[in-house]
Every structure is written in C-alpha cells, then in structure tokens.
C-alpha cells in the first residue's frame, strides 16, 4: 500500500512539458515579371514619318534615310512589316534606319534583359554584317545589339559593358538568310547571354555579373548609322520588342 502511494506521489510531481511552437514558414517574394519597354509590329504603318511604340513607354521610332533611302511598310496576310532598302553594287546605296531617342528604359544596366525581332532576308541581301537593332556602338562606351554575320548569315547577340572593351556574343545554331521568317531572341540573365531562333538555342556566352549597358545613344533599327562602312540591314523586319527585368 505504501509503495502505491509513493508511486502516485512521484507521478503527480512530474512536470508537463509544453509543445514547442512551430515557426510559420517565411514566404519568398515572387519574382517580378519582365517589363515590356518597347514594341513595334508596324501594323499601324508610318504616320507622319513615325512608327508607334506599342509598349506605352513612348519610344516612338522616326524613319531616317540617306541617298533616297526609305522604309516601306508592306502588308502580308493580316499583318504588316517593315522592308529596308536593298543592297546595291555601288559605293553609294540608298540607306534607311529607324531611330528612337535615348531613354532610361532602354538602358538595362546589369538587369535581366531580352531583345527580339522577326527577320526575313535572303543570302543575296547580305552585304557584310547586318545590324538589326542596337543601342550604342561597338568600341564606344557600351552596347547591346542583334546582328547577322557577314559570311554565313547566322544571327548574333552581342554585349559590351560600360567602361570595358571586351565583347561577348552568342550565335544561332543555323543561318537565317534563307528567305523565310525567323524569330530571333537575345537574352541576358545574370552571367548568361543566350540566343534562340524559332525556339532553337544557339551558343551561350558567360558575361561578367557586373557588365552594365548604359549609354546616351539612341535605339537604332536597321543599321548603326549612315557611315560609309555601316553594317546596314537589307531585309524585312517585324515584331520587334525589348523587355527588362
């Protein structure tokens, strides 16, 4: 009987341990969606020598030409596209570009950045390199651009950082100068620069995480400038867009 009472007494003095509180899980912020900062599909044509920016950011394009060069807005199916002057054998050929003023949205700095266009041209329309779209000039401050190589007609995405001289490029897996429409997408994400054509990836380049593109140059489509040796684009272009973030 005594043993029972002692055991009961011991049981009554055992402390009750509290259940430890479980911390609520910390929710990671959702990544922000890319911001469209410029887009041109040419369906509205050129009104007053201007082509509207459909992103709402106001980077409207102005048509500029030299030596009687102009850009024609043609209709195909339900849409329209821009046609640039054809190459010629002369030293002085008709030339034309589209240009939008410098704007902060077009300077990605080190942020994720995507620029793209649908292009169509033949091998006969290649005359050296063809600069499709760019902001900045090679060898002058910083630049991002989409170009076609002169020998094979492959697409290239190129970046040079602010205060640097080394250029980085990613090249398409196959040529695009075959007379068919091709969607070319360039993308910089962190230290990765990539290219795809119609969804098919090409080569990749590793860029410094600190590589920043910031310059006071305008956005130019169809060529870098009207210099005697400028790398003009002589094909057709549609659905140009730029995204940041």
ABEGO torsion letter per residue (X at the ends): XAAAAAAAAAAAABBBBBBBBBBBBBBBBBBBBBBBABBBAGAAEBBGGBBBBAAGAGBBBBBBBBGGBBBBBBBBEABBBBBBBBBBABABBBBBBBBBBBBAAABAEABBBBBBBBBBBBAAABBEBBBABBBEBBGBEBBBBBBBBAAAGBBBBBBBBBGBABBBBBBBABBABAGBBBBBBBBBBEABBBBBBGGBBBBBBBBBAABBBBBABBBBBGEABABAABBBBABBBBGBBBBBX
